[in-house]
Amino acid sequence: MRKTDHPKARRKSPERGCVRSTSRSTSPRQSASGLSVSSRRSAIAAVGRSDTAALRQEFRAWQASLPTALERDTLLTPEWIAESVVQEVERFLKADLPEGFSERLAAKAHYLYPRHKHFHKGMNRPGNRGRENLLMFMRHWTAGWLKRERNPLHKKLPYSFGMGRRLPVVPPMFQTGGELIM
């Protein structure tokens, strides 16, 4: 038995022809404005493309105006990240770090970005990895500088902070030496 001879096989009979739908004619339909639907769609798409192109051009101009290569390439602002690392350490140690510490961290990041291939590659990782790598490096540098310049403060930091991990969260009841803060 051949495949076509099977009783359940669909047979095309000459009397059962294809019925052409009246709703899908091959002539271009006209809209209320007199334009065909296809030309109206292409006009809308062209406007969308020009808006997108204008936004891209504006973004590229803004990006080129950024002051340093690190900010232009990654859109990371090392000054803000350095300030957050310094605040994290000061909150944990309940002590003030030397004046200009965050500026030193940001300056080191700006200095290393164009000169150090591994650092450059780490900052250009996809997603949030570049930001996380910058935080890791700045925590590591902070631990190193504290060890050299303020050793008693460095001894209060956990070892993992020197490896770039975030500081543990201190429960509120231990922030004032045992008194419960409400």
N, CA and C atoms as a LAMMPS dump frame, in Angstrom:
ITEM: TIMESTEP
0
ITEM: NUMBER OF ATOMS
546
ITEM: BOX BOUNDS ff ff ff
-5.0000000000000000e+02 5.0000000000000000e+02
-5.0000000000000000e+02 5.0000000000000000e+02
-5.0000000000000000e+02 5.0000000000000000e+02
ITEM: ATOMS id mol type element x y z
1 1 1 N 0.84 -1.157 0
2 1 2 C 0 0 0
3 1 3 C 0.899 1.239 0
4 2 1 N 0.636 2.132 -0.917
5 2 2 C 1.395 3.368 -0.979
6 2 3 C 0.83 4.372 0.009
7 3 1 N 1.609 5.373 0.292
8 3 2 C 1.198 6.387 1.248
9 3 3 C -0.081 7.098 0.812
10 4 1 N -0.201 7.37 -0.466
11 4 2 C -1.362 8.102 -0.956
12 4 3 C -2.62 7.247 -0.993
13 5 1 N -2.448 5.919 -0.969
14 5 2 C -3.606 5.043 -1.006
15 5 3 C -4.22 4.824 0.369
16 6 1 N -3.589 5.346 1.379
17 6 2 C -4.087 5.14 2.726
18 6 3 C -5.455 5.811 2.857
19 7 1 N -6.401 5.151 3.538
20 7 2 C -7.75 5.717 3.617
21 7 3 C -7.814 7.042 4.394
22 8 1 N -6.873 7.274 5.324
23 8 2 C -6.906 8.51 6.098
24 8 3 C -6.102 9.635 5.444
25 9 1 N -5.454 9.329 4.341
26 9 2 C -4.663 10.353 3.662
27 9 3 C -5.584 11.404 3.073
28 10 1 N -5.155 12.633 3.146
29 10 2 C -5.958 13.73 2.611
30 10 3 C -5.864 13.712 1.095
31 11 1 N -7.007 13.746 0.481
32 11 2 C -7.03 13.732 -0.981
33 11 3 C -7.505 15.079 -1.472
34 12 1 N -6.862 15.539 -2.512
35 12 2 C -7.295 16.787 -3.126
36 12 3 C -8.192 16.435 -4.296
37 13 1 N -9.349 16.907 -4.226
38 13 2 C -10.255 16.649 -5.342
39 13 3 C -10.36 17.906 -6.181
40 14 1 N -10.554 17.725 -7.492
41 14 2 C -10.619 18.897 -8.356
42 14 3 C -11.809 19.799 -8.028
43 15 1 N -12.901 19.24 -7.509
44 15 2 C -14.046 20.086 -7.2
45 15 3 C -13.838 20.892 -5.93
46 16 1 N -12.87 20.498 -5.105
47 16 2 C -12.594 21.206 -3.859
48 16 3 C -11.359 22.103 -4.055
49 17 1 N -11.495 23.199 -4.669
50 17 2 C -10.371 24.078 -4.947
51 17 3 C -10.133 25.054 -3.808
52 18 1 N -9.103 25.795 -3.93
53 18 2 C -8.782 26.8 -2.908
54 18 3 C -9.699 27.989 -3.085
55 19 1 N -10.275 28.406 -2.017
56 19 2 C -11.137 29.578 -2.04
57 19 3 C -10.296 30.77 -1.661
58 20 1 N -10.36 31.766 -2.481
59 20 2 C -9.569 32.954 -2.225
60 20 3 C -10.32 33.877 -1.273
61 21 1 N -9.648 34.344 -0.271
62 21 2 C -10.264 35.231 0.705
63 21 3 C -10.422 36.611 0.105
64 22 1 N -11.523 37.216 0.372
65 22 2 C -11.748 38.573 -0.142
66 22 3 C -11.06 39.607 0.722
67 23 1 N -10.735 39.242 1.951
68 23 2 C -10.104 40.219 2.841
69 23 3 C -8.633 40.422 2.529
70 24 1 N -7.992 39.483 1.871
71 24 2 C -6.56 39.609 1.559
72 24 3 C -6.373 39.701 0.059
73 25 1 N -6.635 40.822 -0.461
74 25 2 C -6.449 40.992 -1.899
75 25 3 C -5.007 41.37 -2.163
76 26 1 N -4.564 41.173 -3.379
77 26 2 C -3.173 41.469 -3.715
78 26 3 C -2.968 42.941 -4.034
79 27 1 N -4.027 43.679 -4.274
80 27 2 C -3.863 45.105 -4.543
81 27 3 C -3.668 45.838 -3.215
82 28 1 N -2.821 46.849 -3.199
83 28 2 C -2.572 47.543 -1.937
84 28 3 C -3.828 48.246 -1.439
85 29 1 N -4.102 48.078 -0.162
86 29 2 C -5.269 48.718 0.437
87 29 3 C -4.973 50.176 0.69
88 30 1 N -5.945 50.964 0.653
89 30 2 C -5.796 52.392 0.902
90 30 3 C -6.3 52.706 2.296
91 31 1 N -5.601 53.566 2.975
92 31 2 C -6.045 53.995 4.295
93 31 3 C -6.873 55.259 4.141
94 32 1 N -7.329 55.785 5.253
95 32 2 C -8.146 57 5.218
96 32 3 C -7.351 58.178 4.679
97 33 1 N -6.032 58.171 4.875
98 33 2 C -5.208 59.286 4.406
99 33 3 C -4.88 59.181 2.927
100 34 1 N -5.254 58.105 2.307
101 34 2 C -4.97 57.928 0.893
102 34 3 C -3.688 57.168 0.633
103 35 1 N -2.89 56.91 1.665
104 35 2 C -1.658 56.13 1.511
105 35 3 C -1.969 54.65 1.637
106 36 1 N -1.203 53.848 0.964
107 36 2 C -1.379 52.41 1.146
108 36 3 C -0.843 52.032 2.523
109 37 1 N -1.33 50.935 3.059
110 37 2 C -0.93 50.503 4.392
111 37 3 C 0.561 50.233 4.448
112 38 1 N 1.088 49.601 3.391
113 38 2 C 2.518 49.281 3.405
114 38 3 C 3.368 50.545 3.365
115 39 1 N 2.968 51.563 2.6
116 39 2 C 3.764 52.786 2.565
117 39 3 C 3.647 53.552 3.88
118 40 1 N 2.464 53.489 4.534
119 40 2 C 2.304 54.143 5.825
120 40 3 C 3.18 53.467 6.87
121 41 1 N 3.246 52.127 6.842
122 41 2 C 4.104 51.41 7.805
123 41 3 C 5.563 51.755 7.602
124 42 1 N 5.992 51.834 6.351
125 42 2 C 7.401 52.159 6.108
126 42 3 C 7.709 53.597 6.529
127 43 1 N 6.74 54.509 6.383
128 43 2 C 6.948 55.892 6.824
129 43 3 C 7.067 55.958 8.339
130 44 1 N 6.229 55.203 9.058
131 44 2 C 6.307 55.17 10.523
132 44 3 C 7.626 54.571 10.968
133 45 1 N 8.06 53.507 10.288
134 45 2 C 9.334 52.884 10.637
135 45 3 C 10.49 53.841 10.396
136 46 1 N 10.421 54.623 9.324
137 46 2 C 11.493 55.574 9.027
138 46 3 C 11.57 56.649 10.104
139 47 1 N 10.412 57.109 10.568
140 47 2 C 10.401 58.105 11.651
141 47 3 C 11 57.495 12.909
142 48 1 N 10.638 56.243 13.225
143 48 2 C 11.193 55.557 14.389
144 48 3 C 12.691 55.392 14.282
145 49 1 N 13.169 55.088 13.07
146 49 2 C 14.605 54.928 12.869
147 49 3 C 15.317 56.261 13.036
148 50 1 N 14.72 57.337 12.542
149 50 2 C 15.387 58.637 12.669
150 50 3 C 15.414 59.081 14.129
151 51 1 N 14.339 58.783 14.899
152 51 2 C 14.352 59.09 16.331
153 51 3 C 15.435 58.291 17.033
154 52 1 N 15.51 57.013 16.718
155 52 2 C 16.522 56.153 17.322
156 52 3 C 17.913 56.621 16.931
157 53 1 N 18.087 56.973 15.673
158 53 2 C 19.393 57.444 15.218
159 53 3 C 19.767 58.744 15.919
160 54 1 N 18.786 59.631 16.095
161 54 2 C 19.068 60.887 16.786
162 54 3 C 19.447 60.642 18.245
163 55 1 N 18.741 59.706 18.903
164 55 2 C 19.075 59.378 20.292
165 55 3 C 20.466 58.764 20.388
166 56 1 N 20.777 57.885 19.456
167 56 2 C 22.117 57.283 19.458
168 56 3 C 23.19 58.338 19.265
169 57 1 N 22.945 59.248 18.331
170 57 2 C 23.914 60.301 18.068
171 57 3 C 24.089 61.195 19.298
172 58 1 N 22.989 61.519 19.955
173 58 2 C 23.054 62.339 21.163
174 58 3 C 23.802 61.603 22.276
175 59 1 N 23.557 60.299 22.422
176 59 2 C 24.247 59.511 23.444
177 59 3 C 25.738 59.456 23.162
178 60 1 N 26.106 59.237 21.894
179 60 2 C 27.531 59.165 21.548
180 60 3 C 28.23 60.499 21.797
181 61 1 N 27.538 61.601 21.516
182 61 2 C 28.124 62.921 21.775
183 61 3 C 28.323 63.126 23.273
184 62 1 N 27.325 62.72 24.075
185 62 2 C 27.452 62.841 25.528
186 62 3 C 28.582 61.963 26.046
187 63 1 N 28.653 60.724 25.527
188 63 2 C 29.678 59.788 25.983
189 63 3 C 31.068 60.318 25.639
190 64 1 N 31.222 60.923 24.475
191 64 2 C 32.521 61.475 24.076
192 64 3 C 32.912 62.671 24.938
193 65 1 N 31.92 63.325 25.553
194 65 2 C 32.226 64.487 26.387
195 65 3 C 32.702 64.106 27.782
196 66 1 N 32.623 62.825 28.133
197 66 2 C 33.076 62.405 29.46
198 66 3 C 34.58 62.617 29.582
199 67 1 N 35.064 62.983 30.768
200 67 2 C 36.441 63.449 30.901
201 67 3 C 37.532 62.386 30.774
202 68 1 N 37.273 61.15 31.154
203 68 2 C 38.352 60.159 31.146
204 68 3 C 37.972 58.942 30.323
205 69 1 N 38.99 58.178 29.932
206 69 2 C 38.757 56.973 29.124
207 69 3 C 37.945 55.942 29.899
208 70 1 N 38.183 55.816 31.193
209 70 2 C 37.438 54.854 32.007
210 70 3 C 35.948 55.178 31.986
211 71 1 N 35.606 56.433 32.135
212 71 2 C 34.198 56.828 32.119
213 71 3 C 33.604 56.715 30.721
214 72 1 N 34.379 57.044 29.682
215 72 2 C 33.866 56.955 28.317
216 72 3 C 33.593 55.513 27.91
217 73 1 N 34.499 54.616 28.261
218 73 2 C 34.364 53.222 27.824
219 73 3 C 33.356 52.431 28.638
220 74 1 N 33.308 52.672 29.931
221 74 2 C 32.51 51.806 30.812
222 74 3 C 31.311 52.498 31.433
223 75 1 N 31.253 53.81 31.379
224 75 2 C 30.222 54.614 32.041
225 75 3 C 30.249 54.436 33.558
226 76 1 N 31.388 53.972 34.091
227 76 2 C 31.576 53.884 35.537
228 76 3 C 32.172 55.204 36.025
229 77 1 N 31.744 55.652 37.175
230 77 2 C 32.301 56.855 37.774
231 77 3 C 33.078 56.44 39.018
232 78 1 N 34.397 56.313 38.906
233 78 2 C 35.199 55.829 40.033
234 78 3 C 35.093 56.682 41.286
235 79 1 N 34.831 57.971 41.137
236 79 2 C 34.717 58.837 42.316
237 79 3 C 33.561 58.395 43.208
238 80 1 N 32.428 58.06 42.601
239 80 2 C 31.255 57.637 43.371
240 80 3 C 31.491 56.279 44.019
241 81 1 N 32.108 55.37 43.285
242 81 2 C 32.367 54.033 43.825
243 81 3 C 33.391 54.116 44.952
244 82 1 N 34.413 54.962 44.791
245 82 2 C 35.416 55.14 45.845
246 82 3 C 34.78 55.711 47.1
247 83 1 N 33.876 56.665 46.921
248 83 2 C 33.191 57.253 48.077
249 83 3 C 32.359 56.202 48.809
250 84 1 N 31.717 55.303 48.071
251 84 2 C 30.915 54.26 48.727
252 84 3 C 31.798 53.274 49.488
253 85 1 N 32.989 52.974 48.964
254 85 2 C 33.916 52.074 49.661
255 85 3 C 34.414 52.737 50.949
256 86 1 N 34.754 54.014 50.871
257 86 2 C 35.231 54.736 52.055
258 86 3 C 34.13 54.793 53.111
259 87 1 N 32.898 55.07 52.704
260 87 2 C 31.785 55.096 53.656
261 87 3 C 31.555 53.732 54.287
262 88 1 N 31.704 52.678 53.479
263 88 2 C 31.537 51.318 54
264 88 3 C 32.559 51.031 55.097
265 89 1 N 33.806 51.413 54.877
266 89 2 C 34.87 51.176 55.859
267 89 3 C 34.668 52.049 57.095
268 90 1 N 34.334 53.319 56.886
269 90 2 C 34.141 54.212 58.035
270 90 3 C 32.974 53.751 58.91
271 91 1 N 31.912 53.277 58.276
272 91 2 C 30.762 52.788 59.038
273 91 3 C 31.136 51.537 59.837
274 92 1 N 31.922 50.658 59.225
275 92 2 C 32.305 49.427 59.901
276 92 3 C 33.255 49.702 61.06
277 93 1 N 34.253 50.556 60.82
278 93 2 C 35.273 50.83 61.845
279 93 3 C 34.845 51.901 62.847
280 94 1 N 33.781 52.638 62.525
281 94 2 C 33.342 53.773 63.342
282 94 3 C 34.491 54.749 63.545
283 95 1 N 35.223 54.994 62.474
284 95 2 C 36.362 55.91 62.501
285 95 3 C 36.445 56.618 61.153
286 96 1 N 37.006 57.809 61.161
287 96 2 C 37.18 58.552 59.916
288 96 3 C 38.486 58.148 59.262
289 97 1 N 38.437 57.948 57.951
290 97 2 C 39.651 57.666 57.185
291 97 3 C 40.322 58.982 56.835
292 98 1 N 41.587 58.943 56.444
293 98 2 C 42.297 60.187 56.117
294 98 3 C 41.575 60.993 55.042
295 99 1 N 41.742 62.296 55.094
296 99 2 C 41.127 63.195 54.117
297 99 3 C 41.665 62.879 52.721
298 100 1 N 40.796 62.867 51.752
299 100 2 C 41.218 62.612 50.372
300 100 3 C 41.402 61.144 50.035
301 101 1 N 40.935 60.251 50.89
302 101 2 C 41.133 58.816 50.648
303 101 3 C 40.357 58.357 49.416
304 102 1 N 39.133 58.836 49.263
305 102 2 C 38.346 58.424 48.098
306 102 3 C 38.945 58.989 46.805
307 103 1 N 39.528 60.184 46.869
308 103 2 C 40.175 60.751 45.684
309 103 3 C 41.388 59.921 45.276
310 104 1 N 42.117 59.402 46.262
311 104 2 C 43.264 58.535 45.958
312 104 3 C 42.817 57.257 45.256
313 105 1 N 41.714 56.666 45.743
314 105 2 C 41.201 55.444 45.117
315 105 3 C 40.771 55.714 43.675
316 106 1 N 40.042 56.801 43.469
317 106 2 C 39.581 57.132 42.117
318 106 3 C 40.757 57.435 41.194
319 107 1 N 41.752 58.139 41.71
320 107 2 C 42.932 58.471 40.896
321 107 3 C 43.687 57.206 40.487
322 108 1 N 43.759 56.251 41.394
323 108 2 C 44.443 54.997 41.057
324 108 3 C 43.687 54.252 39.963
325 109 1 N 42.354 54.238 40.033
326 109 2 C 41.559 53.571 39
327 109 3 C 41.753 54.271 37.65
328 110 1 N 41.73 55.603 37.653
329 110 2 C 41.944 56.351 36.411
330 110 3 C 43.343 56.115 35.85
331 111 1 N 44.319 56.002 36.723
332 111 2 C 45.7 55.783 36.281
333 111 3 C 45.877 54.393 35.681
334 112 1 N 45.297 53.381 36.32
335 112 2 C 45.52 52.009 35.869
336 112 3 C 44.74 51.628 34.613
337 113 1 N 43.595 52.238 34.39
338 113 2 C 42.721 51.797 33.3
339 113 3 C 43.421 51.773 31.939
340 114 1 N 44.084 52.85 31.512
341 114 2 C 44.719 52.764 30.186
342 114 3 C 46.053 52.02 30.185
343 115 1 N 46.635 51.751 31.365
344 115 2 C 47.978 51.201 31.432
345 115 3 C 48.048 49.713 31.76
346 116 1 N 47.014 49.162 32.347
347 116 2 C 47.071 47.784 32.836
348 116 3 C 46.024 46.949 32.111
349 117 1 N 46.476 46.007 31.306
350 117 2 C 45.579 45.236 30.447
351 117 3 C 44.545 44.449 31.256
352 118 1 N 44.967 43.822 32.338
353 118 2 C 44.055 43.01 33.145
354 118 3 C 42.978 43.882 33.8
355 119 1 N 43.389 45.04 34.305
356 119 2 C 42.434 45.959 34.931
357 119 3 C 41.444 46.479 33.893
358 120 1 N 41.94 46.831 32.727
359 120 2 C 41.094 47.323 31.635
360 120 3 C 40.066 46.27 31.231
361 121 1 N 40.519 45.04 31.118
362 121 2 C 39.627 43.941 30.732
363 121 3 C 38.562 43.695 31.795
364 122 1 N 38.948 43.792 33.06
365 122 2 C 38.003 43.58 34.154
366 122 3 C 36.928 44.653 34.23
367 123 1 N 37.272 45.881 33.842
368 123 2 C 36.293 46.965 33.894
369 123 3 C 35.286 46.878 32.746
370 124 1 N 35.673 46.248 31.643
371 124 2 C 34.804 46.163 30.467
372 124 3 C 33.99 44.88 30.415
373 125 1 N 33.811 44.209 31.535
374 125 2 C 33.006 42.994 31.561
375 125 3 C 31.529 43.341 31.355
376 126 1 N 30.752 42.409 30.815
377 126 2 C 29.328 42.704 30.578
378 126 3 C 28.521 42.786 31.87
379 127 1 N 27.397 43.476 31.783
380 127 2 C 26.497 43.592 32.929
381 127 3 C 27.11 44.423 34.043
382 128 1 N 26.905 43.978 35.266
383 128 2 C 27.416 44.693 36.442
384 128 3 C 28.793 44.208 36.864
385 129 1 N 29.391 43.308 36.104
386 129 2 C 30.688 42.755 36.505
387 129 3 C 31.784 43.802 36.549
388 130 1 N 31.756 44.775 35.641
389 130 2 C 32.769 45.829 35.661
390 130 3 C 32.701 46.635 36.95
391 131 1 N 31.493 46.991 37.355
392 131 2 C 31.313 47.74 38.603
393 131 3 C 31.743 46.911 39.802
394 132 1 N 31.362 45.633 39.801
395 132 2 C 31.756 44.762 40.911
396 132 3 C 33.266 44.58 40.963
397 133 1 N 33.916 44.489 39.815
398 133 2 C 35.379 44.381 39.799
399 133 3 C 36.035 45.648 40.322
400 134 1 N 35.488 46.806 39.961
401 134 2 C 36.048 48.062 40.472
402 134 3 C 35.874 48.149 41.987
403 135 1 N 34.731 47.739 42.493
404 135 2 C 34.533 47.696 43.952
405 135 3 C 35.55 46.759 44.609
406 136 1 N 35.774 45.609 44
407 136 2 C 36.722 44.642 44.555
408 136 3 C 38.129 45.233 44.609
409 137 1 N 38.567 45.844 43.503
410 137 2 C 39.904 46.446 43.48
411 137 3 C 40.015 47.557 44.52
412 138 1 N 39.003 48.405 44.638
413 138 2 C 39.079 49.522 45.585
414 138 3 C 39.081 49.047 47.024
415 139 1 N 38.355 47.987 47.331
416 139 2 C 38.41 47.419 48.687
417 139 3 C 39.809 46.873 48.972
418 140 1 N 40.39 46.211 47.985
419 140 2 C 41.734 45.657 48.132
420 140 3 C 42.749 46.778 48.359
421 141 1 N 42.673 47.84 47.563
422 141 2 C 43.598 48.966 47.728
423 141 3 C 43.403 49.638 49.076
424 142 1 N 42.16 49.754 49.519
425 142 2 C 41.883 50.376 50.818
426 142 3 C 42.522 49.572 51.942
427 143 1 N 42.371 48.258 51.873
428 143 2 C 42.975 47.402 52.909
429 143 3 C 44.494 47.537 52.906
430 144 1 N 45.087 47.592 51.732
431 144 2 C 46.546 47.732 51.639
432 144 3 C 47.038 49.055 52.189
433 145 1 N 46.349 50.142 51.839
434 145 2 C 46.765 51.452 52.336
435 145 3 C 46.548 51.57 53.841
436 146 1 N 45.464 50.994 54.333
437 146 2 C 45.238 51.034 55.781
438 146 3 C 46.302 50.22 56.516
439 147 1 N 46.716 49.118 55.936
440 147 2 C 47.756 48.302 56.58
441 147 3 C 49.066 49.082 56.671
442 148 1 N 49.383 49.839 55.636
443 148 2 C 50.625 50.584 55.624
444 148 3 C 50.557 51.86 56.453
445 149 1 N 49.4 52.554 56.408
446 149 2 C 49.322 53.873 57.034
447 149 3 C 48.613 53.888 58.381
448 150 1 N 47.654 53.009 58.569
449 150 2 C 46.87 52.965 59.812
450 150 3 C 46.694 51.51 60.236
451 151 1 N 47.764 50.903 60.671
452 151 2 C 47.744 49.468 60.975
453 151 3 C 46.721 49.083 62.043
454 152 1 N 46.522 49.859 63.113
455 152 2 C 45.508 49.463 64.098
456 152 3 C 44.09 49.37 63.498
457 153 1 N 43.776 50.263 62.553
458 153 2 C 42.472 50.184 61.891
459 153 3 C 42.4 48.957 60.98
460 154 1 N 43.515 48.664 60.318
461 154 2 C 43.532 47.505 59.418
462 154 3 C 43.296 46.212 60.179
463 155 1 N 43.808 46.129 61.4
464 155 2 C 43.639 44.907 62.184
465 155 3 C 42.188 44.654 62.566
466 156 1 N 41.363 45.697 62.558
467 156 2 C 39.942 45.532 62.88
468 156 3 C 39.127 45.045 61.684
469 157 1 N 39.711 45.13 60.501
470 157 2 C 38.995 44.683 59.294
471 157 3 C 39.095 43.166 59.152
472 158 1 N 38.072 42.514 58.625
473 158 2 C 38.186 41.08 58.362
474 158 3 C 39.159 40.825 57.21
475 159 1 N 39.755 39.664 57.227
476 159 2 C 40.733 39.296 56.205
477 159 3 C 40.105 39.319 54.811
478 160 1 N 38.836 38.957 54.713
479 160 2 C 38.171 38.87 53.412
480 160 3 C 38.048 40.242 52.737
481 161 1 N 38.065 41.322 53.509
482 161 2 C 37.973 42.661 52.918
483 161 3 C 39.206 42.95 52.072
484 162 1 N 40.352 42.479 52.495
485 162 2 C 41.58 42.653 51.723
486 162 3 C 41.558 41.897 50.408
487 163 1 N 40.685 40.906 50.315
488 163 2 C 40.545 40.146 49.069
489 163 3 C 39.433 40.733 48.195
490 164 1 N 38.843 41.842 48.624
491 164 2 C 37.857 42.522 47.805
492 164 3 C 36.412 42.226 48.135
493 165 1 N 36.169 41.448 49.179
494 165 2 C 34.773 41.151 49.538
495 165 3 C 34.211 42.264 50.401
496 166 1 N 32.883 42.396 50.365
497 166 2 C 32.244 43.463 51.147
498 166 3 C 32.316 43.149 52.632
499 167 1 N 32.235 44.196 53.412
500 167 2 C 32.282 44.04 54.862
501 167 3 C 30.968 43.453 55.373
502 168 1 N 31.026 42.676 56.431
503 168 2 C 29.781 42.132 56.979
504 168 3 C 28.921 43.244 57.575
505 169 1 N 27.634 43.016 57.554
506 169 2 C 26.706 43.995 58.117
507 169 3 C 26.743 43.851 59.627
508 170 1 N 26.922 44.977 60.3
509 170 2 C 26.984 44.969 61.756
510 170 3 C 25.566 45.16 62.269
511 171 1 N 25.06 44.265 63.125
512 171 2 C 23.707 44.439 63.669
513 171 3 C 23.591 45.745 64.431
514 172 1 N 22.417 46.412 64.396
515 172 2 C 22.265 47.724 65.035
516 172 3 C 22.558 47.721 66.531
517 173 1 N 22.286 46.622 67.231
518 173 2 C 22.5 46.634 68.678
519 173 3 C 23.979 46.669 69.052
520 174 1 N 24.875 46.336 68.114
521 174 2 C 26.303 46.351 68.411
522 174 3 C 26.982 47.626 67.927
523 175 1 N 26.257 48.534 67.299
524 175 2 C 26.876 49.734 66.764
525 175 3 C 27.251 50.74 67.845
526 176 1 N 26.614 50.725 68.986
527 176 2 C 26.954 51.689 70.042
528 176 3 C 27.539 50.991 71.263
529 177 1 N 28.171 49.876 71.061
530 177 2 C 28.808 49.189 72.173
531 177 3 C 27.831 48.414 73.028
532 178 1 N 26.778 47.85 72.455
533 178 2 C 25.875 46.994 73.198
534 178 3 C 24.536 47.631 73.498
535 179 1 N 24.443 48.97 73.393
536 179 2 C 23.162 49.624 73.651
537 179 3 C 22.241 49.391 72.455
538 180 1 N 21.009 49.127 72.724
539 180 2 C 20.026 48.883 71.687
540 180 3 C 19.5 50.202 71.151
541 181 1 N 19.586 50.367 69.83
542 181 2 C 19.121 51.599 69.189
543 181 3 C 17.714 51.343 68.654
544 182 1 N 16.801 52.199 69.021
545 182 2 C 15.415 52.087 68.519
546 182 3 C 15.082 53.272 67.687
